Amino acid sequence: MAEESALTVPLAEGTKEPYASILAYPKPETSTVASRIRQLGELGVYALEFGGPLKLGKLSVLGKGVAGIVIVGMTANGPVAVKIRRTDSRRVSLEREASMLRVANGVEVGPRYHSNTTDVLLMDLVDGHSLPQWLPALVGRGRRLRFRQTVSSLFEQCLRLDQTGLDHGELSRAHKNVRITGNGRGVILDFESASMNRHPNNLTSLAQYFFLGKGFARRVCRIMGPVDTEALKSSLRSYKSSYSPNAFNETKKLLKLP
């Protein structure tokens, strides 16, 4: 979250600036803003919280992507993450993303889906750090084991997605789409680009990000030690041909993951 305090306003205040510019980013036409407020109200959101690591105009937000803006919404059951479709998004609605998130939830992956309308998606609020923030904070005794436990859990989530036939589509950019909570649990976010109509590459994409890339992977090697990259590539090719538990376990064994 941003260092400055988050700003909470009643939903009705969303018609005013600068809030309207977030609810209907980047073109806050009056009718569009009103529609977004109506949809938020239908989903039980009574207040909006503007805070997070990204600055959008005068306000802070949790996230900004090509499809939507993510902020915090207040409901009777507590705060939730609220994704609001951008007015310039190539997606005509958030229905497809909501459907993909529900599939992922079915194998215990992703933030828990709550509800959605055409332009608004509610899900669990994940309080965590991006991978580039998390890795340097792993200090002291046992950091290698903690690292391996977190990565092992993420790999197991990828296995379940692969076996289900859902390809996330963006795990090669895991710094944007994975968060690590305070207890070391990894959460895969943002299923906007997910699909059930292509060959899943979840584990291979995440393994490449962690161990075969240039930037982040080099920092991983300082904790894990050197990795036999050719053996890992071969193991991943074998895994991708079957998504079998045996091939998966061989890959984990090669990386000494619990």
C-alpha positions, 0 to 999 in steps of 0.5 A, spaced: 500 500 500 502 507 499 505 510 505 499 515 505 493 514 508 487 511 504 481 515 502 474 512 504 468 515 501 461 513 500 459 510 494 454 516 492 460 521 492 463 517 486 459 522 481 464 527 483 471 528 481 476 525 482 473 519 484 468 519 477 475 519 473 477 512 476 470 509 476 470 510 468 477 511 467 479 514 462 473 517 459 468 519 465 462 520 462 456 522 466 452 516 464 457 511 465 459 513 472 452 513 474 452 506 471 458 504 475 455 506 481 449 503 480 452 496 479 457 497 485 450 498 489 447 492 486 453 488 489 453 491 496 458 496 495 457 502 500 463 505 500 470 506 496 477 506 498 482 509 494 489 507 496 495 503 494 501 502 490 499 506 484 497 513 483 492 515 478 491 522 477 490 525 484 488 518 487 492 511 489 489 505 487 491 497 488 492 496 480 491 498 473 491 494 467 489 494 460 482 491 462 480 495 468 482 499 475 482 495 481 480 499 488 477 497 495 470 496 496 467 496 503 461 491 503 457 489 509 461 483 510 468 487 509 473 490 504 473 487 497 477 488 491 473 491 486 475 491 479 472 496 474 472 495 467 476 501 463 471 505 458 477 503 453 478 496 454 477 491 448 473 487 453 466 488 452 464 486 459 468 482 465 463 476 465 469 472 461 474 474 467 469 472 472 468 465 469 475 464 468 476 466 476 470 461 478 474 455 474 480 457 478 477 457 484 474 450 483 481 448 484 483 452 489 487 458 485 486 465 485 482 470 490 475 468 492 470 470 487 464 474 490 460 477 484 460 481 478 456 485 473 458 487 466 463 492 468 464 490 476 468 484 479 468 483 486 473 478 489 477 477 496 482 483 497 489 480 497 494 483 502 501 481 500 507 483 496 509 483 489 515 478 487 520 483 487 518 486 493 518 479 497 524 476 495 529 481 498 525 481 504 527 474 505 532 474 510 535 470 516 536 463 518 531 459 514 530 463 508 532 458 503 526 453 506 521 459 506 523 461 499 522 453 496 515 452 500 512 458 497 515 456 490 512 449 491 505 452 493 505 456 487 507 450 482 502 446 485 497 451 484 500 451 476 499 444 476 492 444 478 490 449 473 494 445 467 490 439 469 484 443 469 485 446 462 485 453 464 491 457 461 492 464 465 496 467 460 500 472 464 505 468 468 511 470 464 510 476 467 509 474 474 511 480 478 504 483 476 500 477 477 502 474 483 502 476 490 505 473 497 501 474 503 505 475 510 505 468 511 508 466 505 502 464 501 502 465 494 496 468 490 495 468 483 491 474 480 488 477 474 485 472 470 483 477 465 487 473 459 485 466 461 483 461 457 480 454 456 482 454 449 489 453 448 495 449 451 496 451 458 503 453 460 502 455 467 507 451 470 512 452 465 511 460 464 512 460 472 518 456 472 521 460 467 520 466 470 523 464 477 529 460 474 530 461 467 530 468 466 535 474 466 533 479 472 529 476 477 532 469 476 539 471 477 536 474 484 533 467 485 540 464 484 543 468 490 538 464 495 537 457 491 544 456 488 545 455 481 540 451 477 542 446 472 538 450 466 538 444 461 536 439 466 530 444 468 528 445 460 528 438 459 524 436 465 519 442 463 518 439 456 517 432 459 511 435 464 508 439 458 507 433 454 503 430 459 501 434 466 502 428 469 504 428 477 510 424 476 513 429 471 511 434 476 514 431 482 521 430 477 521 437 476 520 439 483 525 434 485 530 437 480 529 444 484 529 441 491 522 443 492 518 440 498 
